[in-house]
Amino acid sequence: MSLPPEKASELKQIIHQQLLKMDVHGRIREVLAETIREELAPEHQQLSTEDLIKALRQRGIIDDVVKELKFVTDVNEKEKTSAPKASTHFVDREPPVLKKTNIDPTRRYLYLQVLGGKAFLEHLQEPEPLPGQICSTFTLCLHFRNQRFRSKPVPCACEPDFQDGFLLEVHKDSLGDGSKMVDATTMLSICDPVHMVLIKTDTFGETTLVASYFLEWRSVLAAENGITNVAVELLGVGTESKVSVGVLNIRLEMYPQLNKTLSSEIISTQFTLERQKTAEKERLFLVYAKQWWREYLQIRPTHNTRLVKIFAQDENGVNRPVCSYVRPLRAGRLLDTPRQAARFVSVLGHERAPVIGGGGGKQEQWCTLLAFLCRSKGDCEDHANLLCSLLLGFGLEAFVCVGTKAKGVPHTWVMTCGSDGTITFWESLTGHRYIHRPINPDDPPLVEQPKPLYPYRTIGCIFNHQKFFGNCQPSDAVEVCVFDLHNESKWKPMSEEAIKSVCPPGATSSVPPFPPLCASTVDAAVTSNEIEVQLRILVSEHRKDLGLSTVWDDQLSYLLSPALAAYELERTTGVSAGNEEFQDAVRRAVPDGHTFKGFPIHFVHRNARRAFATCLRSPFCEEIICCRGDQVRLAVRVRVFTYPESACAVWIMFACKYRSVL
C-alpha cells in the first residue's frame, strides 16, 4: 500500500517521536556495546545487521517498541475528542483485535454504535460474575435492509457493558443509478427502520425475548456533523409491553459525511406524512374488515364461534393483519427443498408465550420473524407463518390454517394446494405431511370413507400474504371440508386490494420487513463429540452410583452412525434407507450367545445433562444404561444435524451387548 508523501513524512515523524520518548537509541547503544563485547572478543569477526536485530529481539526491545505504537484509539477516548469519521474497524476491548470490513466508497453507510446500557432494573441485584464463571448474558440482534448483525454477548447487569459497532449499508437494494452516491433527500425516502431485538441467554443456554424495538435512524440526516446520540428506551414484550426494561445509548453516524444536511422541520414533516398515510390505510382496512365480518355473520349465526382470525398481536402488543405475518421467503442456498424447509422449522423450539398467573389461559403473541429466529423458539403460529413463507418462496400455493386440534385446543398449521387439486397439510411443529381426502356426508352408509390421519378437528379461516378466506361451509370440521377456494359459497374471500393496501409489497407500511436466514455457526462434528463425551461421563457416574462398572465399545458406537443418519433422512424426506446395512453390521459385531439392545432418541437442544435426564425417564433406555450381566459392553453415538439459524436436530443412540445367561 503506497502512502502520499505528506502522510509518509507524518508517519516517520510520529515513529521518530515515539523512539525518542522511549529512549530506544540509548538502549540500542547499550545492546550494541554488550554484543560487541560478547561476540567479537574471541574471533574479532564482523558484526552484521542481522546479528544486531537478533540481539535486540532477544532482549525484547523490538517487542516493547511495537507494543508502545498504538494506532487505534479506545472507543471512549474517541468520544472525548472531536468526533472523527466513522471507522471501518471495530475495536474489541479485550483482546484488542481489529476486525476489518470491506467499504465501497461509492455507497452510503450508517455506522451504529451501542455504547452501553442503563436502568435494566431487573438485574439490579445481579452479582458481578467471577472470571471464568458462566453467567446469564444479553445479546443484541439487528436487521436493516436485508442485513443482519449480532453483538457480542455481555453479562446481564443493571448497566450492561455493550460496546459494539455495526456498519449498515443504507442502499443495499438498488435505488436506480447504483453508481450515484445517494444523497440525504433520497435517504429520507428510505422508511425501513433498524429492527433491534434483545435476547437473554441463561446459564443453561435457554433464550428469552427481552425487547423488540424499531429504531428510526433518519434523524441523523439533520445532524450538523453527521453524528447523533440517541437514548433508546426498550419496552418489554407480551403482557409487559408497556413496561420499560432498560435504556441503550446509541450513536448514529453517516459515512461518508453528508455534503448537505436536511433541516429537522423537513424530517419531522416527512415522519408526520408517513404516519398519516399509514394510519389512514390501516383505518380504511379496519372499516372494511368490520364490514366483511358483519357479512360473514349474516351467512350463519354459528359463524360467531368459528376461529376466524383477521388481526393478531405481535410481541409489542401491536395489532397487525394476519396476512402481514407471511410473505414469500427465499432461503438462498441454505435450504434445498420444501421438505427440508419443513424439517428446519420443526427443529426450532416450541414454547408458548409466558403468562403471569394461573388459569390455564393462553397468552396470544405472534412474533415478528426476527424475534422468532433470534430466540430460536416460538409458538405454533410462529412456526406456521415461517413454514408458509418458505413454501411460498419455493413456488407453492401455501396458506396458514387457523382452527383447532383435539379437545378444542386452538392451533395453526400449513396447507398447500397442488395444481391437480391435491390438498396437503403440513404440521410445522413436527414436519409431518398429511394428504387431505374429504369425507362426503351425503354418501350412502355402505360407501367406505377415508380415515383422516391428521390431528386437526376444525378450521375457521386460511390466509397467506395476498389472500384471506373465511370458512362458510355448513360444518367447520376439517374431515368434511372441501377446499374449493373459488367457490364463494364455501369460502368467503377478502378483497385482495384491501389486503395489499396494508401488507407488503404495498406502499408505506408499519409492517417490519423480513430478515434473510443466516447460515449455521455450529460445527456439527465438534458438537457431536462434545455431547458424546459428556454423555459417557454421565452414564459412567450413574452406573458407578449403582455399583456397576462401565466398559465402552468404541467400534459398536461407530456402527450406530448409519442408523442415526437414516433416521434424520427419513424425518426430512419421508424415505427410509440404509437399514439393511446397519442390521447386518450389528449382527456381525454381536457374537453368538450375546444380546444387543439399542435405543434412539431425538432432541432439538444441545444440553447433554438435560438429554440424559430425559433418556432415564424411558424404561427402555434405562434398561440399557443400567444393564447388568456377563461381558456387558456399552455404546453411545451422538449425531448433530445443523440447519440455518444454528438450529440443530440431535440424535442420540444408546446401545449395549451382553452375554445371555439363562
C-alpha positions in Angstrom: 0.0 0.0 0.0 1.6 3.3 -1.1 1.2 6.5 1.0 1.2 10.1 -0.3 4.5 11.9 0.5 2.9 14.1 3.2 1.4 11.1 5.0 4.7 9.2 4.8 6.6 12.1 6.4 3.9 12.5 9.1 4.2 8.8 9.9 8.0 9.0 10.1 7.7 11.9 12.5 5.3 10.0 14.8 7.6 7.0 14.9 10.7 9.2 15.5 8.9 10.9 18.4 7.9 7.6 19.9 11.5 6.3 19.6 12.9 9.4 21.4 10.2 9.1 24.1 11.2 5.5 24.8 15.0 6.3 24.6 15.3 3.5 22.1 18.6 4.9 20.7 20.3 4.7 24.1 19.1 1.2 24.7 20.3 0.1 21.2 23.8 1.6 22.0 23.9 -0.5 25.3 22.9 -3.7 23.4 25.5 -2.9 20.7 28.3 -2.4 23.2 27.3 -5.6 25.1 27.0 -7.6 21.9 30.4 -6.4 20.7 32.0 -7.5 24.0 30.3 -10.9 23.9 30.5 -11.8 20.2 33.7 -10.1 18.9 36.2 -10.6 21.7 37.3 -14.1 20.8 37.4 -14.1 17.0 37.2 -10.3 16.0 34.5 -11.1 13.4 32.4 -8.5 11.5 29.0 -7.8 13.3 26.2 -7.9 10.7 22.8 -6.0 10.8 21.1 -9.4 11.3 23.2 -10.1 14.4 22.2 -6.7 15.9 18.5 -7.2 15.2 18.7 -10.7 16.7 20.2 -9.3 19.8 17.6 -6.6 20.1 14.8 -9.1 19.6 16.3 -11.4 22.3 16.3 -8.6 24.8 12.7 -7.7 24.0 13.4 -4.2 22.8 11.6 -4.6 19.4 8.5 -6.1 21.2 8.5 -3.1 23.5 8.5 -0.6 20.6 5.7 -2.4 18.8 3.6 -2.6 22.0 4.0 1.2 22.5 3.0 2.1 19.0 -0.8 2.2 19.2 -2.6 3.2 16.0 -6.1 2.5 17.2 -7.6 4.7 20.0 -10.0 3.3 22.5 -13.8 3.8 21.9 -14.1 6.0 25.0 -11.1 8.2 24.1 -12.7 8.7 20.6 -15.8 10.1 22.3 -13.9 12.6 24.3 -12.2 14.2 21.3 -13.9 15.8 18.4 -16.0 13.2 16.5 -14.0 11.7 13.6 -15.3 9.9 10.6 -16.8 6.5 11.2 -14.1 3.9 11.5 -14.2 0.8 9.3 -12.5 -1.1 12.2 -14.3 -2.4 15.2 -12.2 -2.4 18.3 -12.6 -5.3 20.8 -11.6 -4.0 24.2 -10.2 -7.4 25.4 -8.2 -8.6 23.5 -7.5 -5.7 21.1 -8.2 -7.5 17.8 -9.1 -5.4 14.7 -11.9 -6.7 12.5 -12.0 -5.2 9.1 -14.9 -4.9 6.7 -15.0 -4.0 3.0 -16.1 -0.5 2.3 -17.5 0.6 -1.1 -16.5 4.3 -1.4 -19.5 5.0 -3.7 -22.1 3.8 -1.1 -23.6 5.4 1.9 -23.2 3.7 5.3 -24.8 4.2 8.7 -22.4 3.4 11.5 -24.4 2.4 14.5 -22.6 2.1 17.8 -24.1 0.7 21.0 -22.3 2.4 23.9 -23.6 0.6 27.0 -27.0 0.3 28.6 -28.5 1.5 31.9 -31.6 1.1 34.1 -32.0 -2.6 33.5 -33.6 -2.7 36.9 -34.5 -6.4 36.8 -30.7 -7.1 37.1 -30.1 -4.6 39.9 -29.1 -7.3 42.4 -27.1 -9.3 39.9 -23.7 -10.1 41.4 -20.6 -9.3 39.5 -19.6 -12.5 37.6 -16.3 -14.1 38.6 -13.6 -14.7 35.9 -14.5 -17.8 34.0 -17.9 -18.2 35.7 -20.8 -18.9 33.4 -23.4 -16.2 33.8 -26.6 -15.0 32.0 -25.9 -12.8 29.0 -27.6 -10.2 26.8 -27.2 -10.3 23.0 -28.5 -7.6 20.7 -29.6 -8.7 17.2 -30.1 -6.1 14.4 -31.8 -6.2 11.0 -31.7 -3.4 8.4 -32.5 -3.7 4.7 -31.6 -7.4 4.3 -28.5 -7.2 6.6 -28.3 -8.9 9.9 -25.9 -8.3 12.8 -25.4 -9.8 16.3 -23.5 -8.2 19.2 -21.0 -9.9 21.4 -22.8 -11.4 24.5 -22.4 -9.3 27.6 -23.1 -10.3 31.2 -26.6 -9.3 32.4 -26.3 -6.3 34.7 -28.2 -3.1 35.7 -25.8 -1.3 33.3 -24.8 -3.9 30.7 -21.4 -3.2 29.0 -22.5 -3.1 25.4 -19.6 -1.8 23.3 -20.3 -2.7 19.7 -20.3 -1.1 16.3 -22.3 -2.1 13.2 -21.8 -0.8 9.7 -25.2 -0.8 7.9 -25.3 -0.3 4.1 -28.1 2.2 3.5 -28.9 1.5 -0.1 -28.2 -2.3 -0.1 -31.0 -2.8 -2.6 -30.7 -1.0 -5.9 -32.3 2.5 -5.9 -31.9 3.1 -9.6 -28.5 4.5 -10.5 -26.1 2.3 -8.5 -23.0 4.4 -9.3 -24.5 7.6 -7.9 -23.8 8.4 -4.3 -27.2 8.5 -2.5 -27.9 11.9 -1.0 -29.8 13.0 2.1 -33.1 13.6 0.2 -33.1 10.1 -1.3 -32.3 8.6 2.1 -35.2 10.4 3.7 -37.5 8.3 1.5 -36.0 5.0 2.9 -38.5 4.3 5.6 -37.1 0.9 6.7 -36.3 1.1 10.4 -33.4 -0.7 12.2 -35.1 -3.6 14.0 -33.3 -4.4 17.3 -34.1 -7.5 19.3 -32.6 -8.0 22.8 -32.2 -11.7 23.8 -31.3 -13.0 27.3 -29.5 -16.4 27.5 -29.4 -18.0 30.9 -26.7 -20.3 32.3 -28.4 -23.3 30.8 -28.5 -21.9 27.3 -32.2 -21.1 27.4 -33.2 -17.9 25.5 -35.8 -15.3 26.4 -37.1 -12.4 24.3 -36.5 -9.3 26.4 -37.4 -6.5 24.0 -38.1 -5.7 20.3 -37.6 -2.2 19.1 -37.8 -0.3 15.8 -35.2 2.4 15.6 -35.9 5.4 13.4 -32.4 6.3 12.2 -33.2 9.2 9.8 -32.8 11.9 12.5 -29.1 11.6 11.7 -29.8 13.3 8.3 -30.3 16.6 10.2 -27.3 16.3 12.4 -24.8 19.1 11.5 -21.6 16.9 11.8 -23.4 13.8 10.7 -23.4 12.3 14.2 -26.3 12.0 16.6 -26.7 10.3 20.0 -29.9 8.6 21.0 -31.1 7.1 24.3 -33.4 4.3 23.3 -35.9 3.1 25.9 -36.7 -0.6 25.4 -40.1 -1.8 26.5 -40.9 -5.4 27.4 -42.8 -7.9 25.3 -46.3 -9.6 25.6 -48.1 -8.7 28.8 -45.2 -6.4 29.7 -45.2 -4.4 26.5 -45.9 -1.1 28.4 -43.1 -1.7 31.0 -39.6 -0.3 30.5 -36.9 -2.9 30.7 -33.8 -0.6 30.2 -32.2 2.1 28.1 -29.5 1.7 25.4 -27.1 4.5 24.5 -26.8 4.6 20.7 -24.6 6.7 18.4 -25.5 7.1 14.7 -23.0 8.4 12.2 -23.3 8.7 8.4 -20.3 7.6 6.4 -19.0 9.3 4.3 -20.3 12.6 5.8 -23.1 14.3 4.1 -22.3 17.4 2.0 -25.6 18.9 2.8 -27.8 18.0 5.8 -31.6 18.4 5.9 -33.5 20.6 8.4 -35.2 19.0 11.3 -38.5 20.5 10.1 -38.3 18.6 6.8 -37.6 15.3 8.6 -40.4 15.7 11.1 -42.8 16.7 8.3 -41.8 13.5 6.4 -42.4 11.4 9.5 -45.8 13.0 10.0 -46.8 12.4 6.4 -45.7 8.7 6.6 -47.6 8.2 9.9 -50.8 9.8 8.5 -50.6 7.8 5.3 -50.1 4.5 7.2 -52.8 5.4 9.8 -55.3 6.2 7.0 -54.7 2.9 5.2 -55.0 0.9 8.5 -58.2 2.8 9.3 -59.8 2.0 5.9 -58.7 -1.6 6.2 -60.3 -1.8 9.7 -63.6 -0.3 8.4 -63.5 -2.9 5.5 -62.7 -5.8 7.9 -65.7 -4.9 10.2 -68.0 -4.8 7.2 -66.6 -8.2 6.0 -67.2 -9.7 9.5 -70.8 -8.4 9.6 -71.5 -10.0 6.2 -69.8 -13.3 7.4 -72.0 -13.5 10.5 -75.2 -12.9 8.4 -74.5 -16.1 6.4 -75.0 -18.3 9.5 -75.3 -17.3 13.2 -73.0 -20.2 14.3 -70.1 -18.5 12.4 -69.6 -16.4 15.6 -67.9 -19.4 17.3 -65.5 -20.2 14.4 -61.9 -19.3 14.6 -61.7 -16.6 12.0 -58.7 -14.5 12.8 -58.2 -11.2 10.9 -55.8 -9.4 13.3 -53.1 -10.8 15.7 -51.0 -9.0 18.3 -47.2 -9.1 17.9 -44.6 -9.2 20.7 -45.0 -5.4 21.3 -48.8 -5.7 21.7 -49.5 -4.1 18.3 -52.5 -5.4 16.3 -51.5 -6.3 12.8 -53.5 -8.0 10.0 -52.6 -11.8 10.0 -51.7 -11.6 6.3 -48.7 -9.3 7.2 -47.0 -12.1 9.1 -46.5 -14.1 5.9 -44.7 -13.4 2.7 -42.5 -15.4 0.2 -39.1 -16.1 1.8 -36.3 -17.5 -0.2 -33.6 -19.3 1.8 -30.9 -18.9 -0.8 -28.6 -22.0 -0.7 -29.3 -22.8 2.9 -32.4 -25.0 2.2 -32.8 -27.1 -1.0 -36.4 -28.5 -0.9 -39.8 -27.7 0.7 -39.5 -30.8 2.8 -36.1 -29.7 4.1 -37.7 -26.3 5.0 -40.4 -28.2 6.9 -37.7 -30.1 8.8 -35.8 -26.9 9.6 -38.9 -25.2 11.0 -39.8 -28.3 13.1 -36.4 -28.3 14.9 -36.9 -24.7 16.1 -38.1 -24.9 19.7 -41.8 -24.8 20.6 -42.7 -22.6 23.5 -45.9 -20.8 24.4 -45.9 -17.2 25.2 -45.3 -16.8 29.0 -48.4 -15.9 31.1 -48.2 -14.3 34.6 -50.6 -16.0 36.9 -52.6 -19.2 36.5 -56.0 -20.0 35.0 -54.6 -22.0 32.1 -55.4 -19.2 29.6 -53.2 -18.9 26.5 -51.4 -15.6 26.0 -51.6 -14.7 22.4 -48.4 -13.4 20.8 -47.5 -13.8 17.2 -43.8 -12.8 16.9 -42.1 -10.9 14.1 -39.8 -13.1 12.2 -36.6 -11.6 13.5 -37.7 -12.1 17.2 -38.6 -15.7 16.4 -35.4 -16.5 14.6 -33.1 -14.8 17.2 -34.8 -16.7 20.1 -34.9 -19.9 18.1 -38.2 -20.8 19.6 -41.8 -19.7 19.5 -45.5 -20.9 19.5 -47.2 -22.9 16.7 -48.3 -19.6 15.0 -44.7 -18.5 14.6 -43.7 -21.9 13.1 -46.7 -22.0 10.7 -46.0 -18.4 9.5 -42.3 -19.2 8.8 -43.1 -22.5 7.1 -45.8 -20.9 4.9 -43.4 -18.1 3.9 -40.7 -20.7 3.0 -43.1 -22.8 1.0 -44.3 -19.7 -0.9 -40.7 -18.9 -1.6 -40.4 -22.4 -3.1 -43.2 -21.5 -5.5 -46.0 -23.5 -3.8 -49.5 -22.2 -3.2 -49.4 -22.2 0.6 -51.8 -21.0 3.3 -51.7 -20.8 7.1 -54.8 -22.6 8.5 -56.4 -21.4 11.8 -58.5 -24.0 13.6 -58.5 -26.5 16.5 -56.9 -29.8 17.4 -58.4 -32.4 19.7 -60.4 -31.1 22.8 -60.9 -27.8 21.0 -57.3 -26.5 21.6 -56.6 -23.6 19.1 -53.9 -24.5 16.6 -52.4 -23.3 13.3 -50.8 -25.4 10.6 -50.0 -25.0 6.9 -51.8 -26.2 3.8 -50.6 -26.4 0.2 -52.9 -26.7 -2.9 -51.4 -28.7 -5.7 -52.1 -27.8 -9.4 -54.0 -31.1 -9.6 -56.2 -30.1 -6.7 -54.4 -32.2 -4.1 -54.6 -30.7 -0.6 -51.6 -31.4 1.7 -51.5 -30.4 5.4 -48.0 -29.6 6.8 -47.6 -29.8 10.6 -45.0 -27.1 11.3 -44.1 -28.4 14.8 -43.2 -31.9 13.6 -42.6 -31.6 9.8 -45.2 -34.3 9.2 -47.3 -34.1 6.0 -50.9 -35.4 5.5 -52.9 -35.7 2.3 -56.5 -34.4 2.9 -59.3 -36.6 1.4 -62.7 -35.1 2.4 -65.5 -37.3 3.6 -68.7 -36.8 1.7 -71.5 -36.7 4.3 -74.2 -37.4 1.6 -72.7 -40.7 0.6 -74.7 -43.9 1.4 -73.6 -45.6 4.7 -72.0 -48.6 2.9 -69.6 -46.4 1.0 -66.1 -46.7 2.6 -64.9 -43.2 3.7 -61.2 -42.3 4.1 -59.9 -42.3 7.7 -58.2 -39.0 8.4 -54.6 -39.4 9.9 -54.1 -35.7 10.7 -54.8 -34.3 14.3 -56.9 -31.3 13.2 -60.6 -31.1 14.1 -62.0 -27.7 12.9 -60.8 -25.0 10.5 -62.1 -21.4 10.7 -60.0 -19.5 8.1 -57.0 -19.7 5.8 -54.6 -16.9 4.7 -51.4 -16.0 3.0 -49.7 -12.8 2.0 -52.3 -12.0 -0.6 -55.5 -13.8 0.2 -57.8 -14.4 3.2 -60.7 -16.9 3.2 -63.3 -17.5 5.9 -64.8 -21.0 6.0 -68.6 -20.7 5.4 -69.4 -24.4 4.8 -72.2 -25.8 6.9 -69.7 -27.6 9.1 -66.2 -26.4 10.0 -65.0 -30.0 10.7 -61.8 -30.5 8.7 -62.7 -34.0 7.6 -65.7 -32.8 5.6 -64.1 -29.6 4.3 -63.9 -29.1 0.6 -61.0 -26.7 -0.3 -62.6 -25.3 -3.5 -61.3 -21.7 -2.8 -63.0 -20.3 -6.0 -66.5 -21.3 -4.7 -67.7 -18.3 -2.6 -70.5 -20.4 -1.1 -67.8 -22.5 0.7 -65.1 -19.9 1.3 -65.8 -16.2 1.8 -62.8 -14.2 0.4 -61.5 -10.8 1.5 -60.7 -8.2 -1.2 -57.1 -8.7 -2.4 -56.8 -5.0 -2.9 -57.7 -4.3 0.7 -55.1 -6.8 1.9 -52.5 -5.3 -0.5 -53.1 -1.9 0.9 -51.8 -2.9 4.4 -49.4 -5.7 3.6 -46.1 -5.5 1.8 -45.2 -5.2 -1.0 -47.7 -2.4 -0.8 -46.8 1.3 -0.1 -45.7 2.7 3.3 -46.5 0.2 5.9 -45.9 -0.3 9.7 -45.2 -4.0 9.0 -41.5 -4.9 9.5 -39.6 -6.3 6.5 -38.5 -9.9 6.6 -34.8 -10.7 7.5 -32.8 -13.2 5.5 -32.0 -16.5 7.0 -28.4 -17.0 8.4 -26.2 -20.0 7.9 -25.5 -22.2 11.0 -22.4 -21.3 13.1 -22.5 -24.7 14.8 -19.7 -27.2 13.9 -21.7 -30.5 13.7 -18.7 -32.8 14.2 -17.2 -30.9 17.2 -20.7 -30.5 18.9 -21.5 -34.2 18.3 -18.2 -35.2 20.0 -18.7 -32.8 22.9 -22.2 -34.2 23.7 -21.0 -37.8 23.3 -18.1 -37.3 25.8 -20.4 -35.6 28.3 -22.9 -38.5 28.0 -20.2 -41.1 28.5 -19.2 -39.3 31.8 -22.9 -39.1 32.9 -23.5 -42.8 32.1 -20.3 -43.9 33.9 -21.2 -41.8 37.0 -24.8 -43.2 37.0 -23.6 -46.8 36.8 -21.0 -46.1 39.5 -23.7 -45.0 41.8 -25.5 -48.3 41.2 -22.2 -50.2 41.9 -21.7 -51.2 38.2 -18.5 -50.9 36.2 -18.6 -49.4 32.7 -16.7 -50.7 29.6 -17.2 -48.8 26.4 -17.1 -50.5 23.0 -15.9 -47.8 20.5 -16.4 -50.0 17.4 -20.0 -50.7 18.4 -20.5 -46.9 19.0 -19.2 -46.2 15.5 -21.6 -48.8 14.0 -24.6 -46.8 15.3 -23.8 -43.8 13.0 -25.6 -45.1 9.9 -28.8 -45.6 11.9 -28.8 -42.0 13.1 -28.2 -40.7 9.6 -31.1 -42.8 8.3 -33.5 -41.5 11.0 -32.7 -37.9 10.0 -33.1 -38.7 6.3 -36.5 -40.2 7.0 -37.6 -37.2 9.0 -36.5 -34.9 6.2 -37.6 -36.8 3.1 -40.1 -39.4 4.3 -37.9 -42.1 2.7 -36.2 -44.8 4.8 -32.8 -46.1 3.6 -29.8 -48.0 4.8 -31.5 -50.1 7.4 -30.3 -53.4 5.9 -26.6 -52.5 6.1 -27.0 -51.3 9.7 -28.7 -54.5 10.8 -26.0 -56.6 9.0 -23.2 -54.7 10.7 -24.7 -55.1 14.2 -25.2 -58.9 13.6 -21.5 -59.2 12.7 -20.5 -57.2 15.8 -22.5 -59.1 18.3 -21.2 -62.7 18.9 -23.4 -65.8 19.2 -25.0 -66.1 22.6 -24.9 -62.3 23.1 -27.9 -59.9 23.2 -28.0 -56.4 21.5 -30.3 -53.6 22.6 -30.4 -50.1 21.1 -32.5 -47.0 21.9 -32.5 -43.9 19.6 -33.9 -40.6 20.8 -34.2 -37.2 19.2 -33.8 -33.7 20.7 -33.7 -30.1 19.3 -31.4 -28.8 22.1 -27.7 -29.4 22.8 -27.8 -29.8 26.6 -26.3 -33.2 27.4 -27.4 -33.3 31.1 -31.0 -32.4 30.2 -31.0 -35.1 27.4 -29.6 -37.7 29.8 -32.3 -37.0 32.4 -35.0 -37.4 29.7 -33.5 -40.7 28.5 -33.5 -42.1 32.0 -37.3 -41.5 32.1 -37.7 -44.0 29.3 -37.8 -47.6 30.7 -36.2 -49.0 27.5 -33.3 -46.6 27.8 -32.8 -47.0 31.5 -32.7 -50.8 30.9 -29.7 -50.3 28.5 -27.9 -47.7 30.7 -28.3 -49.8 33.9 -27.7 -53.1 32.1 -26.4 -56.0 34.3 -24.9 -59.2 33.0 -21.8 -61.0 31.8 -19.4 -59.2 29.4 -21.5 -56.0 29.3 -20.3 -53.6 26.7 -21.9 -50.2 26.3 -22.1 -47.8 23.3 -23.4 -44.3 22.7 -23.4 -42.3 19.5 -24.4 -38.7 19.0 -25.1 -37.1 15.6 -25.9 -33.4 15.3 -27.5 -32.2 12.1 -27.3 -28.5 11.6 -29.8 -26.2 9.9 -30.0 -22.4 9.2 -30.1 -20.1 12.3 -27.9 -22.6 14.2 -31.0 -24.8 14.7 -30.0 -28.4 15.4 -31.5 -31.9 15.2 -29.7 -34.0 17.8 -29.9 -37.8 17.5 -28.6 -39.9 20.4 -28.5 -43.7 20.4 -27.6 -45.8 23.5 -26.8 -49.5 23.0 -25.4 -52.4 24.8 -24.4 -56.0 24.1 -24.0 -58.7 26.8 -23.8 -62.5 27.1 -27.3 -64.0 27.7 -27.3 -66.1 30.9 -30.4 -68.2 31.4 
